[in-house]
Amino acid sequence: MSKLARPNILSLQRYQPGKPIEEVKRELGLSQVIKLASNENPLGPSPRVKQAIENFLPNIQYYPDGSCYRLKQALAQFYNITHDSIFITNGSNEIVQQISLAFLEPGDEVIMPVPSFPRYEPLTRLMNAVPIEVPLNNFRVDLDTMASRITSKTKVIYVCNPNNPTGTIVTKEQLDAFLRQVPENILVVLDEAYYEYVEDGAFPNGLDYLKQGRNVIVLRTFSKIYGLAGLRIGYALAPPDIVNCLERVREPFNVNAVAQEAALAALADQDWVRKVRELNAQGKAYLYQEFTKIQVPYIPTEANFILFDAGKDERLVFQQCLQKGVIIRGGLGYQTRLRVTIGTGEQNKTFIHTLREILGR
Ligand SMILES: *Cc1c(COP(=O)(O)O)cnc(C)c1O
């Protein structure tokens, strides 16, 4: 690595994404590969999205609308908030980076759960700020311990809800109690990438806190239930003065025009969202049942993925699944646990079949 880099860059690792299907086919000479590694929507986006993209294609020589005007209007109406509370980005990943750029000074502390979304920590280090990592307690984000780690240097707190990779939630009651202990000058980021999948009635809607005037940034995305991961578009809901800061650090055309059109069409088709949620609930029930049959412990989930315990070295299980054309997610910080995305009925069957072969059950 070049000695010219800023010293804190040396501590950053390259992000290791879920393996792409094409790469696995190429490397292993397989013709059939399914990917249940990155929590993508197995049905893809609404058919209306595909139509909207086709209709839009004659316009791609123009720069996108850098202000995302129409999408902001649509989201403002959808959530009954003002458009100046909305910040749209090239995937919600990008917002985590913009939060760092806009708010973190060297030495600021950022409290985050681990394991959780793996971008909070490097994007904190990027700014020479200090990640304060708080282990999960019984696979749940440990808000009590996180509150106890607040100091005068704390600037940002990340709460991933539901938490990735465990699928667990913190309840409204727990989050209310937590927020009562957090001083108003600390930004609480509620990462709700899987919000639309949640079934548990005790789940807190981050938007309610925003509407009450709290200093929260709610992260949502079109990558998961809306099926647009490949187009890269997500958004934050936050108080206008926070959005104003974020707007200053973003690139002028951070969200491409096709993604904006696709997101508009996706948001307008809530029947499709219901259909995806329904398929996910069915897949979840099936996987619970099969895991139980073959005595594989799992963590009940509120999202579209399940953390399960294979009972042997997770690196081995990952490789063995890969050899059989099933990409799942390991390397999560557990010895024997891996994460599988809930797929179509067919994909779930293939995954269970593969797992049974590998575990000999
Ligand atoms: C997938 C995911 C995101 C966002 O992904 P984008 O594709 O960048 O919108 C954010 N947070 C969590 C916890 C996720 O799992």
The ligand as an ORCA input file, in Angstrom:
! r2SCAN-3c Opt
* xyz 0 1
  C     -28.579     -3.799      2.970
  C     -28.413     -2.866      4.103
  C     -28.327     -1.489      3.930
  C     -28.343     -0.783      2.676
  O     -27.960     -1.055      1.582
  P     -27.995     -0.108      0.327
  O     -28.071     -1.088     -0.776
  O     -26.724      0.675      0.360
  O     -29.194      0.781      0.423
  C     -28.237     -0.663      5.029
  N     -28.233     -1.166      6.255
  C     -28.327     -2.476      6.465
  C     -28.353     -2.960      7.855
  C     -28.412     -3.370      5.411
  O     -28.459     -4.678      5.658
*
